Amino acid sequence: MENTQENKIYGHLIDENKKPLSNLKVKAFKYFFLKNTELGSAISDINGDFQINYHVEPELQDNINIKLDILIDNQIIMSKSRENVADILDFEDLEINNGNIGVKGRIIDEEGNPIAGLAVVAEDVDFGKIKLNAIHLVESKVKSFISPNMDLGGSLQFITDKYKGLFFLEDDLLGHTITDDNGYYRILYPQNRYKEIADKEPDIRIIVKDKLGVFEILRSHVHENVKSTIKYIDDIVINQSMIEGWFVTLKNKSPSRFTSSNSFEILIDNKKTLEKIVDSIDNAESYIYLTQFAFYPDFIPRFFEDENIYKKDKPLVDKLLDAESRGAEVKIIINENMVIPDNYDELHNYFKDSNVSVRRFPARGPYAMHAKVLIVDGKEAFILGSPFSQAYWDTNQHLVNEPRRGEKNEGPVHDVSIYLSGEAIGHIEEFFIELWNYLSDLHFKGKDKIFKNESLNLGNTSKNNLNNVEYQNKMFQYNNMPLQIVRSITPGTINDKGEKGVFEAYRRAITNAEDFIYLENQYFTNKYIVSALKNALDHNPELQLIMVINEVPDVPSYRTWQHYGFQLMGMDLEKSALDHPRIGIYSLWSGEFKNGKNKLRHCYVHSKVAIVDDIWATIGSSNLDGSSLSCAEEFGSRDSSTNYLNMEVNALFFDFDKPKRDTIKKFRQELWNEHLGIDISKYSRPDNGWLDLWKKTVYENIEKLESEEINFYGDALPYSPKRNAEEQIKDLIEKYRRIKGRFNL
């Protein structure tokens, strides 16, 4: 620059122990009275050194006053000034000693190997627990997702408040980072993150989260009244099994409740499930153990066809009485709830004059005895999707007019259950025994406990009960298969801290997904699952998400929650659901639309299924909401909801064999055959992923919808944010007309 002189400012940033401070921002200003003019800035290097070059007119050189600001996140942590400086100004050692500004440490495994890629959070615990996630948004940005015209209902503000727990907005958050290749982390923060009271010193806790930055792995002890400029944290040791792999460990070194020799049959839709249940109960010899969410005494599980007339079998309660009269011991645990309607009294009164024992699981909040398991003689077991209510009876045809669903006939229902024999039964029976004995202590002064898990003594490793009766679909019977049983356990019941095995299962599956994640679930409200999916998609540009979800879930506020989750993942609900390149959200429909007459109805999705990359799958009772997985934050704060966790049981199965057994692939194909109305086995994976096939098929469904010539039997259509079926169909047709000129499949 002409007629100016280049000057230099440099110095060396250190802490109170004379150790260099790197990555701090230094700004230089020329100041005169109240006016500051910025001269330049620099970042301190690994040795703590910084240098700022600036130009000034020669005639002003002797009169210049310099001020330095040292900043973290644009917050000043210290200032220094000099007057009448020369052309080269050396601030020499600048010691930052006016309070803690950071933490530093390392995360290793038990062998001393570094663990890279973990999210690390530093928090000041003085003012309560932090609630965070790794979406890295602020509230204003969250609000920007929401169109003023979007129909999200009156719960938006409530949900916005709850989702603050996902963001780094809490005043006790100090900072966050990711461990480097050598396992090191360093977090810097300005003092005002914790100095809300004069001369306050932070009480620091380190939280380690998974590689998606969502799920908590470990919390350190609290380092109280930290005075040092940089707090050096001792090495944090984490077992690799808590982070890596597909198997749930419950923070132990080996998989929990994993067995390698099992037979099972996947039961898609409830006609097949209920017929098999009746066969098992009719052949019971020793005992029947059942847990259920709801069980109505008038429930008819099976019907016989005779010249197009449906003849009823006995109610299921009478089937159980028959088994009891043959000498089988029958024990039932059913939900009783102060918040959610239940029918414990009705069932208890029905069996009160028999030897069938019915016990209530008392829930005192928005959680429930939601696990639905049936064990017969320790030889066979079911993990069920549906309660024993006539409204859930359905076939894979999902007819709108189905007399076997009873007089109310609330519409078609899709569900999935699993039948098992083999070693895994021991873990399902373990769940029942633990729960039964807990209720013995709670309500019966310890009487009538079960002291022996009979299934462990039956040599189940080689048993195969799948061939005892005739089945409709041999394709879904599998022998000698590995299985893992995972659970959600209400805190303060069969163990003090509860259990979140299903939650961990989803965490591991989403983290390990490479090609596709397929979710089929009644609800989609759990904020941690939403965040994990978002971050997994962000981290892997090849990953696709395909979801089958309800348009109108049976918990009214949940619809607003799931819309909010879709928005956070990047879906624009004002546009066609076919527009997103990597996320597809669909719902199921039955009925017809012909000659201007819309007789379409929702097919209610009650299944709790997930499939990842055709190598991992789960079936069970757990929804993707807080009550099933983490805690019921949809109904209160995290602190108030900590103990609001359902009782749940899921089965996990795997296909890691080489060559693959295609167990999970065939399961996925059967589900997609039903939802898409095509034979998926004839299709190879499209070059752009399975989502392309879904888009193509549902696009053709909308074409037929527009031409008013369609019959649906639980078929998929894109999700619509409108309030009811009629508006949703109109919305889909209108969006189709907007995109059909450019949609190229």
C-alpha positions, 0 to 999 in steps of 0.5 A: 500500500502506498504511503503506508508502513507495515507493522507487526503485532505478535505475542505468545498465549499461555495458561497459568502453568506456562503451557501454550494456548492454541486456537484462540482468536486474537483481534488488534484494534487502534483506539483513540478515545471511544473509537476502535478501528480493527487492524487485523486478527489471527489464530494462535498456533500450536505453540500459542504464537500469533502475529498480526500484520497491519498498515498505518500512515508513517506520520501516525506511527508514534501516536498509535495506541493498540488494544488486543482482544482474545476471544472464544466464540466471539466472546472476549475472554481477556483484553490487553492494551499498549500506548504509543507503540513502535512499528513492531509490538511484542506483547511477549507472554500473555497469560490467561488466568482469569478463569477456566476457559476449556477442558482437554482429554483423551478417550481410549479403550481398555487396551489403551487404543484411541477411540476416534469420532465420538461426540464429547460434551462439557457441561457445568452442572450447577444449574441442572441437567443438560438436554442436548443432541447434535443437530446444532440448531438454534431456536430461530432456525427451528422456527424457520422450518415451520411455515405459517400456513402449515397445519400442525395443530395447537401443540406446536409451541409445546413441541417446540419447547420440548425439542429445545432439549435437542439443541445446544441452547441450555445455559449449562452447556460449555461446549462440544467437539469430536475426538480426533484420530488419536482419541483427543478432544479439546473444548474451549468456551468463554467464561460467561458460559458459566459465570452467571454469579460473581466469581463463580467457578464451573463444576464440570462434567464430561458427557461422551456420546455415540458417533452420531452425537445423539445417544449418551455412552458415558458420564464422567464424575463432576470436577468441582470448582475448576480454577485452572485455565484449561482443565486436563481430564484423566483418560476416559476408558470406554469398552469398544463393545459399547460403541461398535457392532450390532449387538445390544450389550447394555453397557457390558462387554458381551451381547445381552440375551443373545442365543444362536440356536432358534427356530422362528416364524414371522407372522404378517397380519393378525389372522395368521398370528391368532390362528397360531396362538389358538393352536398353541393354547389348545395344545398347552400341557403345563403352563401358559404365561401371558402379558398384554396391554389389553385383553377383552373377554369377548375377543374372538381369535379364530373364525371358520369359513362355511359357504362364505359364512364366518363361524366363530370359534370360542372366545380366547378367554374360554380357550384359556379356561379349557387349558386350565381345566386340562391342568395347565397353569395360566398366569396373565399380567395386564396393564392397569393405568391411571392415564391410559384406558385399560380393561383389567377389572373386566378381565379379572372379574371374568376369571375370578371364579377360576384358577386363572391368575390375573395380575395388574401392572400398575402404571401411574403416568403416560407409560404402560405394560405394553409388552405382549408376550405369550409362553406355552410350556417353555417350548414356544413363545410369541412376541405380539404386535396387537392387543387382544381386541376385535378391532385389530383382527385382520387378514393380509387383504385389509378389506374395509368391510371386514365383519370379523373385526366386530361391530365397530369396524374401525378400519383395516389394521396391519401388524407383524408378530413373531413365533419362536422356539429354541433358546430365546424362549428362556429370555422371554420367560425370564421377563415374565417371571421377573415381572410376576415376582415383582408384582408378588412383592408389590401386591401379594406380600411375596406370595405365589412367586415363580422360582424356576424358569422351566424353558431352561430345562427343556433342551430347546437348542435342538427343538423345532416346533414349527412343523407341529401344525400346518402353516400357510407360508413355509417361506417364513419359517427359519431354523438354527437362527441367532436371535437377541431379545431386547427389552424396555423396563420401567425404572423402579420395577424389576430393576431400579434403573430400568432398561433401554435395550430396544433403544440401544438396538435402534442406536446401533442399527442406525449408526451401522446402516450403509444402504437403507433403513426401513421403518414400519411403525405406529408412531414416530415421535422419539426425538433421539431417533429423529436426530439419529436418522438425520445425522446418519443421512447427513454423514452418509450421502448414499443412505436412504430412509423408507418409512411406513407410518400412520397419517392419523395416529391414535394419540392425537398430539403425536401427529404434530410431533411426527410432522415436526420430526419430518421437518427436522429431517429435511422434509418439506411437507408442503411439497410432494413426499416424492420430491425428497431424493433420499427420504420416502414417507408413506402410509397405507390405504384400503378400499376403492376410488371409482367413478368419483366415489371415494371409498378409501380408508386408512389401513392403520399401521400397528406394526413395530418393524425395522430392517437395515441393509437386509442384515438386521431386523427387529419385530416386537411391541416397541413403538418409536415414541418416548414411552417405548424407548427412552422416556415419555418426554412427549408428555412432560419434561425429561426430568419429570418423565424419567420413570415414564418408560413402558415395559416392552419386548422386541426380537432382533435377528441378523443375517451376517452369514456368507453366503447370506441366508436371506432371512431378512431379505425375504421378510422385507420382500413379503412386507413390500409385496403387500404394501406395493402390490408387486412381486419384489423378488422379481426386482433387483435393487435400482442403481439409485437405491430401493427408494426409486422402486417405492417412488415409481410404484406409488407414483403409478398408484397416484396416476390410478387415483387421479383417473378414479380407477383403483382398488387398494388392499393396504397399498402405499401412497405418499404421506400427506399432512392434511387432517383427514382421508378426504383432504389427504386424497385431494392433496395427493392428486393435486401434488401429482398434477404439479409434478407429473410433467417433470417426474421422471421414473 
